[in-house]
Amino acid sequence: MLTIEEKILAVVTALEDIKANDINVLDTSKKSQLFERMVIASANSPRQTRALADHVSKQLKLRGEPALSIEGEESGEWVLVDLGEVVVHIMQPAVRAYYQLEELWSMRHLPPKAASDPK
């Protein structure tokens, strides 16, 4: 079984093999109990998005860490590879800009009262 750091290294290496763009790794361990890291990368075409997801999945399977699921391969605009404690998002640039996952997951969450208190 790979450590999270080994898994991240394998994912990033696989993404770099197929020329993914703008690869970011986010530590989500304090924000989600579902996974500890999120990897976000961009691809130049739906075909490349699908190829990247397939390559990540195959490289991790070779290391004994098969993907739990892969979603979004049909359209190729946004493919998610679920590796358990690591979730990989491979997106077209326009989709990535629209959803802004990096900003969403880096937001400071305020207690409900503080968030609703106008100052």
Residue pairs with C-beta under 8 A, 6 or more apart in sequence:
1 64
1 65
2 10
2 63
2 64
2 65
4 36
4 37
4 85
4 86
6 63
7 37
7 60
7 65
7 83
7 85
7 86
8 25
8 37
8 39
8 86
10 59
10 60
10 63
10 65
11 39
11 56
11 59
11 60
11 83
11 86
11 88
12 23
12 25
12 39
13 59
14 52
14 55
14 56
14 58
14 59
14 60
15 23
15 39
15 41
15 52
15 55
15 56
15 88
15 90
16 23
17 55
17 59
18 48
18 51
18 52
18 55
19 44
19 48
20 41
20 42
20 43
20 48
20 52
20 90
21 41
21 42
21 43
21 44
21 93
22 40
22 41
22 42
22 96
23 39
23 40
23 41
24 39
24 40
24 41
24 102
25 37
25 38
25 39
26 37
26 38
26 39
26 40
26 102
26 105
26 106
27 36
27 37
28 35
28 36
28 37
28 38
28 105
29 36
29 37
31 105
31 109
35 84
35 85
35 86
35 87
36 85
36 86
37 85
37 86
37 87
38 86
38 87
38 88
38 89
38 101
38 105
39 86
39 87
39 88
39 89
40 88
40 89
40 91
40 96
40 101
40 102
41 52
41 88
41 89
41 90
41 91
42 90
42 91
42 92
42 93
42 96
43 49
43 51
43 52
43 90
43 91
43 92
45 76
45 92
46 75
46 76
46 77
46 92
47 76
49 76
49 77
49 78
49 79
49 90
49 91
49 92
50 73
50 76
50 79
52 79
52 90
53 70
53 72
53 73
53 79
53 81
53 88
53 90
56 67
56 81
56 88
56 90
57 66
57 67
57 70
57 81
60 66
60 67
60 83
61 67
65 83
65 84
67 81
67 82
67 83
68 82
68 83
68 84
69 80
69 82
70 79
70 80
70 81
70 82
71 79
71 80
71 82
72 78
72 79
72 80
73 79
76 92
77 91
77 92
77 95
78 89
78 90
78 91
78 92
78 95
78 99
79 89
79 90
79 91
80 87
80 88
80 89
80 90
81 87
81 88
81 90
82 88
89 101
91 99
